[in-house]
């Protein structure tokens, strides 16, 4: 089951990379609408490849290679419902980023992801809002522009 889920996560990472690249990643000084989904897809792909490597090595040697913080039986359990929620939310994030804009799309992605991973509602919303605002202000300070989405029509961007 771990190998199947790794293949699914690798596939999702590749999907995010290709789709976000088609949106336009932009450059270092002028971010395009696909920059954030591209970075998320890249991170997802790297983590999935590392976990896939660990799964293959563990099946060959019987020992965990990359992480030792959890017992093998506990680490091998996969919550299929959480995985599906995260996969669907990442796909939707890539699809609606340009229409909704960075602030709204990222806030929704983080809120759903935090809540799916077991964080209670209020801390999930607070963490999502804090993360989005921090990213927005740091990257705005660096001169980056995010996709405004519907905020442009509301006169808020």
For each residue, the residues with C-beta under 8 A, 3 or more apart:
1: 4 5 78
2: 5 6 51 55 76 78
3: 6 7 52 55 56
4: 1 7 8
5: 1 2 8 9 78 83
6: 2 3 9 10 48 51 52 55
7: 3 4 10 11 52
8: 4 5 11 12 83 87
9: 5 6 12 13 44 47 48 51 87
10: 6 7 13 14 45 48 49 52
11: 7 8 14 15
12: 8 9 15 16 41 44 87 90 91
13: 9 10 16 17 41 42 43 44 45 46 48
14: 10 11 17 18 41 45
15: 11 12 18 19 41 91 94
16: 12 13 19 20 37 38 40 41 44 90 91 94
17: 13 14 20 21 38 41 42 45
18: 14 15 21 22
19: 15 16 22 23 34 37 94 95
20: 16 17 23 25 34 35 36 37 38 41 94 97
21: 17 18 24 25 34 38
22: 18 19 34
23: 19 20 32 33 34 37 97 98
24: 21 32 33 34
25: 20 21 31 32 34 35 38
26: 30 31 32 33 34 35
27: 30 31
28:
29: 143 144
30: 26 27 144 145
31: 25 26 27 35 36 139 144 145 146
32: 23 24 25 26 35
33: 23 24 26 97 98 147
34: 19 20 21 22 23 24 25 26 37 38 97
35: 20 25 26 31 32 38 39
36: 20 31 39 40 97 102 106 146
37: 16 19 20 23 34 40 41 93 94 97
38: 16 17 20 21 25 34 35 41 42
39: 35 36 42 43
40: 16 36 37 43 44 90 93
41: 12 13 14 15 16 17 20 37 38 44 45 94
42: 13 17 38 39 45 46
43: 13 39 40 46 47
44: 9 12 13 16 40 41 47 48 90
45: 10 13 14 17 41 42 48 49
46: 13 42 43 49 50
47: 9 43 44 50 51
48: 6 9 10 13 44 45 51 52
49: 10 45 46 52 53
50: 46 47 53 54 66
51: 2 6 9 47 48 54 55 66
52: 3 6 7 10 48 49 55 56
53: 49 50 56 57 65 66
54: 50 51 57 58 64 65 66 67
55: 2 3 6 51 52 58 59
56: 3 52 53 59 60
57: 53 54 60 61 63 65
58: 54 55 61 62 63 64 65 72
59: 55 56 62
60: 56 57
61: 57 58 65
62: 58 59
63: 57 58
64: 54 58 67 68 72 75
65: 53 54 57 58 61
66: 50 51 53 54
67: 54 64 70 75
68: 64
69:
70: 67 74 75
71: 74 75
72: 58 64 75 76
73: 76 77
74: 70 71 77
75: 64 67 70 71 72
76: 2 72 73
77: 73 74
78: 1 2 5 83
79: 82 83
80: 83 84
81: 84 85
82: 79 85 86 116 117
83: 5 8 78 79 80 86 87
84: 80 81 87 88
85: 81 82 88 89 112 116
86: 82 83 89 90 113 116 117
87: 8 9 12 83 84 90 91
88: 84 85 91 92
89: 85 86 92 93 108 109 112 113 116
90: 12 16 40 44 86 87 93 94 109
91: 12 15 16 87 88 94 95
92: 88 89 95 96 109
93: 37 40 89 90 96 97 105 106 108 109
94: 15 16 19 20 37 41 90 91 97
95: 19 91 92
96: 92 93 99 100 105
97: 20 23 33 34 36 37 93 94 100 101 102 105 147 149
98: 23 33 101 147 149
99: 96 149 150
100: 96 97 104 105 108 149 150
101: 97 98 104 105 146 147 148 149 150 151 152 157
102: 36 97 105 106 132 135 136 146 147 148 149
103: 106 107 132 136 146 149 151
104: 100 101 107 108 149 150 151
105: 93 96 97 100 101 102 108 109 149
106: 36 93 102 103 109 110 128 131 132 135
107: 103 104 110 111 128 129 132
108: 89 93 100 104 105 111 112 128
109: 89 90 92 93 105 106 112 113
110: 106 107 113 114 124 127 128 131 132
111: 107 108 114 115 124 125 128
112: 85 89 108 109 115 116
113: 86 89 109 110 116 117
114: 110 111 117 119 123 124 127 128
115: 111 112 118 119 120 121 124
116: 82 85 86 89 112 113
117: 82 86 113 114
118: 115
119: 114 115 123 124 127
120: 115 123 124
121: 115 124 125
122: 125 126
123: 114 119 120 126 127
124: 110 111 114 115 119 120 121 127 128
125: 111 121 122 128 129
126: 122 123 129 130
127: 110 114 119 123 124 130 131
128: 106 107 108 110 111 114 124 125 131 132
129: 107 125 126 132 133
130: 126 127 133 134
131: 106 110 127 128 134 135
132: 102 103 106 107 110 128 129 135 136
133: 129 130 136 137
134: 130 131 137 138
135: 102 106 131 132 138 139
136: 102 103 132 133 139 140 146
137: 133 134 140 141
138: 134 135 141 142
139: 31 135 136 142 144 146
140: 136 137 143 144 145 146
141: 137 138
142: 138 139
143: 29 140
144: 29 30 31 139 140
145: 30 31 140
146: 31 36 101 102 103 136 139 140
147: 33 97 98 101 102
148: 101 102 151 152 157
149: 97 98 99 100 101 102 103 104 105 152
150: 99 100 101 104 153 154
151: 101 103 104 148 154 156 157
152: 101 148 149 156 157
153: 150
154: 150 151 157
155:
156: 151 152
157: 101 148 151 152 154
